[in-house]
Amino acid sequence: MSVPKEPNQPKPFINVHFRCCNIYARVHLNAQGNAFAGNCPRCCARLIIEAVEGGDPAKFWSAG
C-alpha cells in the first residue's frame, strides 16, 4: 500500500502497546509505505506490521 504524502498532512501511524515493557507508543508508516515499523522505546524490541490495501482499520495494537 503506497500512501501519497500530501503537503501538511500528518504521517500515518498506529498506536502499539509494547507488552515487553508495558509502554504505549506510536509506530509510523515507513518511507516505502508498505509497513508500520518501529521499536519499543525502552528495550528497543523491533516491530514491523505489514500495511496492506484495505487492511485492518484498528488503530491500537499489542505486541511482544
PQR file of N, CA, C, O and H, with PARSE charges and radii, in Angstrom:
ATOM      1  N   MET A   1       0.852  -1.171   0.000 -0.4000 1.5000
ATOM      2  CA  MET A   1       0.000   0.000   0.000 -0.0000 2.0000
ATOM      3  C   MET A   1       0.892   1.226   0.000  0.5500 1.7000
ATOM      4  O   MET A   1       1.674   1.427   0.929 -0.5500 1.4000
ATOM      5  N   SER A   2       0.785   2.011  -0.989 -0.4000 1.5000
ATOM      6  CA  SER A   2       1.556   3.239  -1.055 -0.0000 2.0000
ATOM      7  C   SER A   2       0.624   4.406  -0.736  0.5500 1.7000
ATOM      8  O   SER A   2      -0.404   4.593  -1.386 -0.5500 1.4000
ATOM      9  H   SER A   2       0.150   1.847  -1.744  0.4000 1.0000
ATOM     10  N   VAL A   3       0.998   5.173   0.260 -0.4000 1.5000
ATOM     11  CA  VAL A   3       0.174   6.300   0.682 -0.0000 2.0000
ATOM     12  C   VAL A   3       0.854   7.578   0.227  0.5500 1.7000
ATOM     13  O   VAL A   3       1.912   7.933   0.748 -0.5500 1.4000
ATOM     14  H   VAL A   3       1.833   5.021   0.788  0.4000 1.0000
ATOM     15  N   PRO A   4       0.258   8.283  -0.746 -0.5600 1.5000
ATOM     16  CA  PRO A   4       0.889   9.529  -1.188  0.2800 2.0000
ATOM     17  C   PRO A   4       0.847  10.566  -0.074  0.5500 1.7000
ATOM     18  O   PRO A   4      -0.176  10.734   0.589 -0.5500 1.4000
ATOM     19  N   LYS A   5       1.949  11.252   0.127 -0.4000 1.5000
ATOM     20  CA  LYS A   5       2.065  12.260   1.192 -0.0000 2.0000
ATOM     21  C   LYS A   5       1.632  13.604   0.645  0.5500 1.7000
ATOM     22  O   LYS A   5       2.272  14.153  -0.251 -0.5500 1.4000
ATOM     23  H   LYS A   5       2.780  11.116  -0.411  0.4000 1.0000
ATOM     24  N   GLU A   6       0.563  14.127   1.173 -0.4000 1.5000
ATOM     25  CA  GLU A   6       0.090  15.448   0.804 -0.0000 2.0000
ATOM     26  C   GLU A   6       0.805  16.480   1.676  0.5500 1.7000
ATOM     27  O   GLU A   6       1.162  16.176   2.814 -0.5500 1.4000
ATOM     28  H   GLU A   6       0.042  13.681   1.902  0.4000 1.0000
ATOM     29  N   PRO A   7       1.015  17.677   1.170 -0.5600 1.5000
ATOM     30  CA  PRO A   7       1.642  18.711   1.987  0.2800 2.0000
ATOM     31  C   PRO A   7       0.821  18.979   3.252  0.5500 1.7000
ATOM     32  O   PRO A   7      -0.408  19.019   3.205 -0.5500 1.4000
ATOM     33  N   ASN A   8       1.496  19.157   4.355 -0.4000 1.5000
ATOM     34  CA  ASN A   8       0.888  19.474   5.652 -0.0000 2.0000
ATOM     35  C   ASN A   8      -0.055  18.389   6.170  0.5500 1.7000
ATOM     36  O   ASN A   8      -0.925  18.674   6.993 -0.5500 1.4000
ATOM     37  H   ASN A   8       2.494  19.125   4.393  0.4000 1.0000
ATOM     38  N   GLN A   9       0.104  17.153   5.705 -0.4000 1.5000
ATOM     39  CA  GLN A   9      -0.700  16.047   6.209 -0.0000 2.0000
ATOM     40  C   GLN A   9       0.141  15.236   7.202  0.5500 1.7000
ATOM     41  O   GLN A   9       1.323  14.998   6.955 -0.5500 1.4000
ATOM     42  H   GLN A   9       0.811  16.921   5.037  0.4000 1.0000
ATOM     43  N   PRO A  10      -0.454  14.811   8.319 -0.5600 1.5000
ATOM     44  CA  PRO A  10       0.305  14.016   9.280  0.2800 2.0000
ATOM     45  C   PRO A  10       0.670  12.643   8.705  0.5500 1.7000
ATOM     46  O   PRO A  10      -0.061  12.087   7.885 -0.5500 1.4000
ATOM     47  N   LYS A  11       1.786  12.118   9.139 -0.4000 1.5000
ATOM     48  CA  LYS A  11       2.234  10.806   8.696 -0.0000 2.0000
ATOM     49  C   LYS A  11       1.353   9.741   9.354  0.5500 1.7000
ATOM     50  O   LYS A  11       1.120   9.807  10.561 -0.5500 1.4000
ATOM     51  H   LYS A  11       2.380  12.570   9.806  0.4000 1.0000
ATOM     52  N   PRO A  12       0.855   8.755   8.583 -0.5600 1.5000
ATOM     53  CA  PRO A  12       0.001   7.712   9.165  0.2800 2.0000
ATOM     54  C   PRO A  12       0.723   6.945  10.270  0.5500 1.7000
ATOM     55  O   PRO A  12       1.927   6.707  10.189 -0.5500 1.4000
ATOM     56  N   PHE A  13      -0.035   6.559  11.311 -0.4000 1.5000
ATOM     57  CA  PHE A  13       0.546   5.819  12.428 -0.0000 2.0000
ATOM     58  C   PHE A  13      -0.494   4.907  13.043  0.5500 1.7000
ATOM     59  O   PHE A  13      -1.693   5.043  12.800 -0.5500 1.4000
ATOM     60  H   PHE A  13      -1.014   6.753  11.376  0.4000 1.0000
ATOM     61  N   ILE A  14      -0.005   3.966  13.854 -0.4000 1.5000
ATOM     62  CA  ILE A  14      -0.862   3.142  14.699 -0.0000 2.0000
ATOM     63  C   ILE A  14      -0.320   3.255  16.120  0.5500 1.7000
ATOM     64  O   ILE A  14       0.857   3.552  16.323 -0.5500 1.4000
ATOM     65  H   ILE A  14       0.969   3.855  14.052  0.4000 1.0000
ATOM     66  N   ASN A  15      -1.183   3.016  17.096 -0.4000 1.5000
ATOM     67  CA  ASN A  15      -0.761   3.012  18.495 -0.0000 2.0000
ATOM     68  C   ASN A  15      -0.491   1.571  18.906  0.5500 1.7000
ATOM     69  O   ASN A  15      -1.300   0.684  18.637 -0.5500 1.4000
ATOM     70  H   ASN A  15      -2.139   2.775  16.932  0.4000 1.0000
ATOM     71  N   VAL A  16       0.636   1.339  19.554 -0.4000 1.5000
ATOM     72  CA  VAL A  16       1.031  -0.010  19.929 -0.0000 2.0000
ATOM     73  C   VAL A  16       1.318  -0.074  21.423  0.5500 1.7000
ATOM     74  O   VAL A  16       2.007   0.782  21.979 -0.5500 1.4000
ATOM     75  H   VAL A  16       1.294   2.060  19.773  0.4000 1.0000
ATOM     76  N   HIS A  17       0.773  -1.113  22.064 -0.4000 1.5000
ATOM     77  CA  HIS A  17       1.121  -1.402  23.455 -0.0000 2.0000
ATOM     78  C   HIS A  17       2.231  -2.437  23.414  0.5500 1.7000
ATOM     79  O   HIS A  17       2.000  -3.586  23.038 -0.5500 1.4000
ATOM     80  H   HIS A  17       0.213  -1.808  21.613  0.4000 1.0000
ATOM     81  N   PHE A  18       3.442  -2.031  23.801 -0.4000 1.5000
ATOM     82  CA  PHE A  18       4.574  -2.949  23.867 -0.0000 2.0000
ATOM     83  C   PHE A  18       4.495  -3.658  25.220  0.5500 1.7000
ATOM     84  O   PHE A  18       4.870  -3.099  26.251 -0.5500 1.4000
ATOM     85  H   PHE A  18       3.630  -1.098  24.107  0.4000 1.0000
ATOM     86  N   ARG A  19       4.001  -4.901  25.199 -0.4000 1.5000
ATOM     87  CA  ARG A  19       3.823  -5.661  26.437 -0.0000 2.0000
ATOM     88  C   ARG A  19       5.145  -5.968  27.117  0.5500 1.7000
ATOM     89  O   ARG A  19       5.189  -6.157  28.332 -0.5500 1.4000
ATOM     90  H   ARG A  19       3.696  -5.356  24.362  0.4000 1.0000
ATOM     91  N   CYS A  20       6.225  -6.020  26.344 -0.4000 1.5000
ATOM     92  CA  CYS A  20       7.543  -6.334  26.917 -0.0000 2.0000
ATOM     93  C   CYS A  20       7.911  -5.357  28.031  0.5500 1.7000
ATOM     94  O   CYS A  20       8.526  -5.749  29.022 -0.5500 1.4000
ATOM     95  H   CYS A  20       6.189  -5.866  25.357  0.4000 1.0000
ATOM     96  N   CYS A  21       7.542  -4.099  27.875 -0.4000 1.5000
ATOM     97  CA  CYS A  21       7.887  -3.069  28.862 -0.0000 2.0000
ATOM     98  C   CYS A  21       6.666  -2.302  29.361  0.5500 1.7000
ATOM     99  O   CYS A  21       6.804  -1.316  30.085 -0.5500 1.4000
ATOM    100  H   CYS A  21       7.042  -3.780  27.069  0.4000 1.0000
ATOM    101  N   ASN A  22       5.460  -2.754  28.971 -0.4000 1.5000
ATOM    102  CA  ASN A  22       4.208  -2.125  29.375 -0.0000 2.0000
ATOM    103  C   ASN A  22       4.190  -0.626  29.035  0.5500 1.7000
ATOM    104  O   ASN A  22       3.908   0.220  29.883 -0.5500 1.4000
ATOM    105  H   ASN A  22       5.348  -3.555  28.382  0.4000 1.0000
ATOM    106  N   ILE A  23       4.502  -0.328  27.759 -0.4000 1.5000
ATOM    107  CA  ILE A  23       4.579   1.053  27.270 -0.0000 2.0000
ATOM    108  C   ILE A  23       3.750   1.175  25.994  0.5500 1.7000
ATOM    109  O   ILE A  23       3.740   0.270  25.160 -0.5500 1.4000
ATOM    110  H   ILE A  23       4.731  -1.016  27.070  0.4000 1.0000
ATOM    111  N   TYR A  24       3.062   2.294  25.855 -0.4000 1.5000
ATOM    112  CA  TYR A  24       2.353   2.615  24.624 -0.0000 2.0000
ATOM    113  C   TYR A  24       3.209   3.575  23.805  0.5500 1.7000
ATOM    114  O   TYR A  24       3.877   4.451  24.353 -0.5500 1.4000
ATOM    115  H   TYR A  24       3.070   3.029  26.533  0.4000 1.0000
ATOM    116  N   ALA A  25       3.178   3.394  22.474 -0.4000 1.5000
ATOM    117  CA  ALA A  25       3.932   4.282  21.592 -0.0000 2.0000
ATOM    118  C   ALA A  25       3.270   4.303  20.221  0.5500 1.7000
ATOM    119  O   ALA A  25       2.532   3.386  19.860 -0.5500 1.4000
ATOM    120  H   ALA A  25       2.635   2.681  22.030  0.4000 1.0000
ATOM    121  N   ARG A  26       3.542   5.356  19.468 -0.4000 1.5000
ATOM    122  CA  ARG A  26       3.102   5.441  18.077 -0.0000 2.0000
ATOM    123  C   ARG A  26       4.142   4.764  17.205  0.5500 1.7000
ATOM    124  O   ARG A  26       5.346   4.886  17.432 -0.5500 1.4000
ATOM    125  H   ARG A  26       4.141   6.101  19.762  0.4000 1.0000
ATOM    126  N   VAL A  27       3.652   4.048  16.204 -0.4000 1.5000
ATOM    127  CA  VAL A  27       4.532   3.433  15.211 -0.0000 2.0000
ATOM    128  C   VAL A  27       4.069   3.971  13.863  0.5500 1.7000
ATOM    129  O   VAL A  27       2.913   3.791  13.481 -0.5500 1.4000
ATOM    130  H   VAL A  27       2.674   3.948  16.020  0.4000 1.0000
ATOM    131  N   HIS A  28       4.970   4.628  13.145 -0.4000 1.5000
ATOM    132  CA  HIS A  28       4.635   5.317  11.895 -0.0000 2.0000
ATOM    133  C   HIS A  28       4.868   4.438  10.677  0.5500 1.7000
ATOM    134  O   HIS A  28       5.647   3.485  10.711 -0.5500 1.4000
ATOM    135  H   HIS A  28       5.909   4.774  13.455  0.4000 1.0000
ATOM    136  N   LEU A  29       4.177   4.782   9.609 -0.4000 1.5000
ATOM    137  CA  LEU A  29       4.344   4.120   8.320 -0.0000 2.0000
ATOM    138  C   LEU A  29       5.747   4.421   7.802  0.5500 1.7000
ATOM    139  O   LEU A  29       6.213   5.557   7.879 -0.5500 1.4000
ATOM    140  H   LEU A  29       3.545   5.556   9.582  0.4000 1.0000
ATOM    141  N   ASN A  30       6.420   3.390   7.273 -0.4000 1.5000
ATOM    142  CA  ASN A  30       7.782   3.604   6.776 -0.0000 2.0000
ATOM    143  C   ASN A  30       7.773   4.408   5.479  0.5500 1.7000
ATOM    144  O   ASN A  30       6.712   4.666   4.911 -0.5500 1.4000
ATOM    145  H   ASN A  30       6.040   2.467   7.211  0.4000 1.0000
ATOM    146  N   ALA A  31       8.936   4.795   5.021 -0.4000 1.5000
ATOM    147  CA  ALA A  31       9.068   5.656   3.840 -0.0000 2.0000
ATOM    148  C   ALA A  31       8.542   4.989   2.572  0.5500 1.7000
ATOM    149  O   ALA A  31       8.057   5.677   1.673 -0.5500 1.4000
ATOM    150  H   ALA A  31       9.798   4.585   5.482  0.4000 1.0000
ATOM    151  N   GLN A  32       8.629   3.668   2.486 -0.4000 1.5000
ATOM    152  CA  GLN A  32       8.137   2.958   1.308 -0.0000 2.0000
ATOM    153  C   GLN A  32       6.613   2.831   1.318  0.5500 1.7000
ATOM    154  O   GLN A  32       6.011   2.530   0.287 -0.5500 1.4000
ATOM    155  H   GLN A  32       9.022   3.110   3.216  0.4000 1.0000
ATOM    156  N   GLY A  33       5.987   3.057   2.470 -0.4000 1.5000
ATOM    157  CA  GLY A  33       4.538   2.974   2.581 -0.0000 2.0000
ATOM    158  C   GLY A  33       3.996   1.564   2.631  0.5500 1.7000
ATOM    159  O   GLY A  33       2.802   1.354   2.415 -0.5500 1.4000
ATOM    160  H   GLY A  33       6.476   3.301   3.308  0.4000 1.0000
ATOM    161  N   ASN A  34       4.862   0.575   2.915 -0.4000 1.5000
ATOM    162  CA  ASN A  34       4.407  -0.817   2.898 -0.0000 2.0000
ATOM    163  C   ASN A  34       4.338  -1.473   4.277  0.5500 1.7000
ATOM    164  O   ASN A  34       3.909  -2.623   4.381 -0.5500 1.4000
ATOM    165  H   ASN A  34       5.832   0.746   3.090  0.4000 1.0000
ATOM    166  N   ALA A  35       4.751  -0.770   5.343 -0.4000 1.5000
ATOM    167  CA  ALA A  35       4.719  -1.363   6.681 -0.0000 2.0000
ATOM    168  C   ALA A  35       4.813  -0.277   7.745  0.5500 1.7000
ATOM    169  O   ALA A  35       5.380   0.795   7.534 -0.5500 1.4000
ATOM    170  H   ALA A  35       5.100   0.163   5.259  0.4000 1.0000
ATOM    171  N   PHE A  36       4.235  -0.599   8.888 -0.4000 1.5000
ATOM    172  CA  PHE A  36       4.417   0.235  10.071 -0.0000 2.0000
ATOM    173  C   PHE A  36       5.602  -0.363  10.816  0.5500 1.7000
ATOM    174  O   PHE A  36       5.560  -1.531  11.200 -0.5500 1.4000
ATOM    175  H   PHE A  36       3.773  -1.470   9.060  0.4000 1.0000
ATOM    176  N   ALA A  37       6.654   0.415  11.024 -0.4000 1.5000
ATOM    177  CA  ALA A  37       7.875  -0.114  11.618 -0.0000 2.0000
ATOM    178  C   ALA A  37       8.346   0.793  12.748  0.5500 1.7000
ATOM    179  O   ALA A  37       8.346   2.017  12.621 -0.5500 1.4000
ATOM    180  H   ALA A  37       6.688   1.364  10.712  0.4000 1.0000
ATOM    181  N   GLY A  38       8.746   0.171  13.856 -0.4000 1.5000
ATOM    182  CA  GLY A  38       9.238   0.936  14.991 -0.0000 2.0000
ATOM    183  C   GLY A  38       9.872   0.041  16.033  0.5500 1.7000
ATOM    184  O   GLY A  38      10.017  -1.166  15.838 -0.5500 1.4000
ATOM    185  H   GLY A  38       8.745  -0.823  13.959  0.4000 1.0000
ATOM    186  N   ASN A  39      10.247   0.651  17.139 -0.4000 1.5000
ATOM    187  CA  ASN A  39      10.904  -0.061  18.236 -0.0000 2.0000
ATOM    188  C   ASN A  39      10.235   0.284  19.550  0.5500 1.7000
ATOM    189  O   ASN A  39       9.653   1.359  19.696 -0.5500 1.4000
ATOM    190  H   ASN A  39      10.129   1.631  17.297  0.4000 1.0000
ATOM    191  N   CYS A  40      10.318  -0.638  20.518 -0.4000 1.5000
ATOM    192  CA  CYS A  40       9.891  -0.343  21.879 -0.0000 2.0000
ATOM    193  C   CYS A  40      10.789   0.772  22.399  0.5500 1.7000
ATOM    194  O   CYS A  40      12.010   0.674  22.279 -0.5500 1.4000
ATOM    195  H   CYS A  40      10.791  -1.511  20.400  0.4000 1.0000
ATOM    196  N   PRO A  41      10.225   1.818  22.966 -0.5600 1.5000
ATOM    197  CA  PRO A  41      11.046   2.935  23.431  0.2800 2.0000
ATOM    198  C   PRO A  41      11.972   2.581  24.591  0.5500 1.7000
ATOM    199  O   PRO A  41      12.953   3.285  24.830 -0.5500 1.4000
ATOM    200  N   ARG A  42      11.679   1.510  25.308 -0.4000 1.5000
ATOM    201  CA  ARG A  42      12.503   1.153  26.464 -0.0000 2.0000
ATOM    202  C   ARG A  42      13.557   0.098  26.137  0.5500 1.7000
ATOM    203  O   ARG A  42      14.739   0.303  26.413 -0.5500 1.4000
ATOM    204  H   ARG A  42      10.883   0.937  25.113  0.4000 1.0000
ATOM    205  N   CYS A  43      13.144  -1.034  25.549 -0.4000 1.5000
ATOM    206  CA  CYS A  43      14.096  -2.131  25.325 -0.0000 2.0000
ATOM    207  C   CYS A  43      14.520  -2.270  23.863  0.5500 1.7000
ATOM    208  O   CYS A  43      15.348  -3.122  23.543 -0.5500 1.4000
ATOM    209  H   CYS A  43      12.184  -1.201  25.324  0.4000 1.0000
ATOM    210  N   CYS A  44      13.969  -1.452  22.980 -0.4000 1.5000
ATOM    211  CA  CYS A  44      14.301  -1.423  21.544 -0.0000 2.0000
ATOM    212  C   CYS A  44      13.876  -2.673  20.781  0.5500 1.7000
ATOM    213  O   CYS A  44      14.410  -2.941  19.705 -0.5500 1.4000
ATOM    214  H   CYS A  44      13.296  -0.760  23.240  0.4000 1.0000
ATOM    215  N   ALA A  45      12.920  -3.449  21.319 -0.4000 1.5000
ATOM    216  CA  ALA A  45      12.397  -4.594  20.572 -0.0000 2.0000
ATOM    217  C   ALA A  45      11.800  -4.085  19.260  0.5500 1.7000
ATOM    218  O   ALA A  45      11.054  -3.106  19.256 -0.5500 1.4000
ATOM    219  H   ALA A  45      12.486  -3.231  22.193  0.4000 1.0000
ATOM    220  N   ARG A  46      12.123  -4.735  18.165 -0.4000 1.5000
ATOM    221  CA  ARG A  46      11.717  -4.301  16.833 -0.0000 2.0000
ATOM    222  C   ARG A  46      10.311  -4.787  16.514  0.5500 1.7000
ATOM    223  O   ARG A  46       9.940  -5.908  16.865 -0.5500 1.4000
ATOM    224  H   ARG A  46      12.729  -5.530  18.168  0.4000 1.0000
ATOM    225  N   LEU A  47       9.527  -3.939  15.845 -0.4000 1.5000
ATOM    226  CA  LEU A  47       8.170  -4.282  15.442 -0.0000 2.0000
ATOM    227  C   LEU A  47       7.956  -3.844  13.999  0.5500 1.7000
ATOM    228  O   LEU A  47       8.250  -2.705  13.636 -0.5500 1.4000
ATOM    229  H   LEU A  47       9.828  -3.029  15.560  0.4000 1.0000
ATOM    230  N   ILE A  48       7.437  -4.763  13.177 -0.4000 1.5000
ATOM    231  CA  ILE A  48       7.082  -4.450  11.800 -0.0000 2.0000
ATOM    232  C   ILE A  48       5.712  -5.067  11.537  0.5500 1.7000
ATOM    233  O   ILE A  48       5.521  -6.271  11.711 -0.5500 1.4000
ATOM    234  H   ILE A  48       7.198  -5.688  13.472  0.4000 1.0000
ATOM    235  N   ILE A  49       4.763  -4.236  11.117 -0.4000 1.5000
ATOM    236  CA  ILE A  49       3.422  -4.697  10.770 -0.0000 2.0000
ATOM    237  C   ILE A  49       3.178  -4.304   9.319  0.5500 1.7000
ATOM    238  O   ILE A  49       3.182  -3.121   8.977 -0.5500 1.4000
ATOM    239  H   ILE A  49       4.919  -3.258  10.976  0.4000 1.0000
ATOM    240  N   GLU A  50       2.965  -5.302   8.473 -0.4000 1.5000
ATOM    241  CA  GLU A  50       2.749  -5.055   7.046 -0.0000 2.0000
ATOM    242  C   GLU A  50       1.466  -4.255   6.831  0.5500 1.7000
ATOM    243  O   GLU A  50       0.433  -4.550   7.431 -0.5500 1.4000
ATOM    244  H   GLU A  50       2.962  -6.262   8.750  0.4000 1.0000
ATOM    245  N   ALA A  51       1.542  -3.258   5.983 -0.4000 1.5000
ATOM    246  CA  ALA A  51       0.375  -2.452   5.611 -0.0000 2.0000
ATOM    247  C   ALA A  51      -0.136  -2.972   4.274  0.5500 1.7000
ATOM    248  O   ALA A  51       0.601  -3.013   3.289 -0.5500 1.4000
ATOM    249  H   ALA A  51       2.382  -3.019   5.496  0.4000 1.0000
ATOM    250  N   VAL A  52      -1.395  -3.364   4.249 -0.4000 1.5000
ATOM    251  CA  VAL A  52      -1.984  -3.884   3.010 -0.0000 2.0000
ATOM    252  C   VAL A  52      -3.218  -3.064   2.651  0.5500 1.7000
ATOM    253  O   VAL A  52      -3.890  -2.511   3.522 -0.5500 1.4000
ATOM    254  H   VAL A  52      -1.994  -3.331   5.049  0.4000 1.0000
ATOM    255  N   GLU A  53      -3.495  -2.997   1.389 -0.4000 1.5000
ATOM    256  CA  GLU A  53      -4.665  -2.273   0.892 -0.0000 2.0000
ATOM    257  C   GLU A  53      -5.926  -2.875   1.498  0.5500 1.7000
ATOM    258  O   GLU A  53      -6.147  -4.084   1.418 -0.5500 1.4000
ATOM    259  H   GLU A  53      -2.949  -3.445   0.681  0.4000 1.0000
ATOM    260  N   GLY A  54      -6.756  -2.020   2.107 -0.4000 1.5000
ATOM    261  CA  GLY A  54      -7.990  -2.493   2.717 -0.0000 2.0000
ATOM    262  C   GLY A  54      -7.759  -3.305   3.974  0.5500 1.7000
ATOM    263  O   GLY A  54      -8.602  -4.123   4.342 -0.5500 1.4000
ATOM    264  H   GLY A  54      -6.576  -1.038   2.172  0.4000 1.0000
ATOM    265  N   GLY A  55      -6.625  -3.096   4.647 -0.4000 1.5000
ATOM    266  CA  GLY A  55      -6.265  -3.855   5.839 -0.0000 2.0000
ATOM    267  C   GLY A  55      -7.130  -3.548   7.034  0.5500 1.7000
ATOM    268  O   GLY A  55      -8.158  -2.881   6.917 -0.5500 1.4000
ATOM    269  H   GLY A  55      -5.940  -2.432   4.348  0.4000 1.0000
ATOM    270  N   ASP A  56      -6.718  -4.029   8.168 -0.4000 1.5000
ATOM    271  CA  ASP A  56      -7.441  -3.871   9.426 -0.0000 2.0000
ATOM    272  C   ASP A  56      -7.556  -2.397   9.808  0.5500 1.7000
ATOM    273  O   ASP A  56      -6.544  -1.696   9.821 -0.5500 1.4000
ATOM    274  H   ASP A  56      -5.883  -4.571   8.264  0.4000 1.0000
ATOM    275  N   PRO A  57      -8.752  -1.907  10.120 -0.5600 1.5000
ATOM    276  CA  PRO A  57      -8.918  -0.489  10.471  0.2800 2.0000
ATOM    277  C   PRO A  57      -8.495  -0.163  11.901  0.5500 1.7000
ATOM    278  O   PRO A  57      -8.562   0.996  12.312 -0.5500 1.4000
ATOM    279  N   ALA A  58      -8.060  -1.169  12.668 -0.4000 1.5000
ATOM    280  CA  ALA A  58      -7.681  -0.949  14.064 -0.0000 2.0000
ATOM    281  C   ALA A  58      -6.546   0.061  14.176  0.5500 1.7000
ATOM    282  O   ALA A  58      -5.596   0.023  13.394 -0.5500 1.4000
ATOM    283  H   ALA A  58      -8.005  -2.110  12.334  0.4000 1.0000
ATOM    284  N   LYS A  59      -6.645   0.961  15.144 -0.4000 1.5000
ATOM    285  CA  LYS A  59      -5.583   1.937  15.396 -0.0000 2.0000
ATOM    286  C   LYS A  59      -4.755   1.544  16.616  0.5500 1.7000
ATOM    287  O   LYS A  59      -3.714   2.146  16.878 -0.5500 1.4000
ATOM    288  H   LYS A  59      -7.417   0.993  15.779  0.4000 1.0000
ATOM    289  N   PHE A  60      -5.214   0.534  17.368 -0.4000 1.5000
ATOM    290  CA  PHE A  60      -4.483   0.086  18.550 -0.0000 2.0000
ATOM    291  C   PHE A  60      -4.079  -1.371  18.378  0.5500 1.7000
ATOM    292  O   PHE A  60      -4.895  -2.216  18.011 -0.5500 1.4000
ATOM    293  H   PHE A  60      -6.060   0.046  17.155  0.4000 1.0000
ATOM    294  N   TRP A  61      -2.807  -1.653  18.648 -0.4000 1.5000
ATOM    295  CA  TRP A  61      -2.258  -2.993  18.518 -0.0000 2.0000
ATOM    296  C   TRP A  61      -1.503  -3.338  19.792  0.5500 1.7000
ATOM    297  O   TRP A  61      -1.140  -2.454  20.567 -0.5500 1.4000
ATOM    298  H   TRP A  61      -2.144  -0.966  18.946  0.4000 1.0000
ATOM    299  N   SER A  62      -1.271  -4.614  20.002 -0.4000 1.5000
ATOM    300  CA  SER A  62      -0.489  -5.074  21.150 -0.0000 2.0000
ATOM    301  C   SER A  62       0.616  -5.975  20.621  0.5500 1.7000
ATOM    302  O   SER A  62       0.369  -6.836  19.776 -0.5500 1.4000
ATOM    303  H   SER A  62      -1.566  -5.333  19.372  0.4000 1.0000
ATOM    304  N   ALA A  63       1.837  -5.778  21.117 -0.4000 1.5000
ATOM    305  CA  ALA A  63       2.980  -6.545  20.621 -0.0000 2.0000
ATOM    306  C   ALA A  63       3.874  -6.989  21.761  0.5500 1.7000
ATOM    307  O   ALA A  63       3.949  -6.345  22.808 -0.5500 1.4000
ATOM    308  H   ALA A  63       2.038  -5.079  21.804  0.4000 1.0000
ATOM    309  N   GLY A  64       4.535  -8.084  21.538 -0.4000 1.5000
ATOM    310  CA  GLY A  64       5.581  -8.653  22.319 -0.0000 2.0000
ATOM    311  C   GLY A  64       5.642  -8.645  23.729  0.5500 1.7000
ATOM    312  O   GLY A  64       6.594  -9.167  24.308 -0.5500 1.4000
ATOM    313  H   GLY A  64       4.474  -8.607  20.688  0.4000 1.0000
TER
END
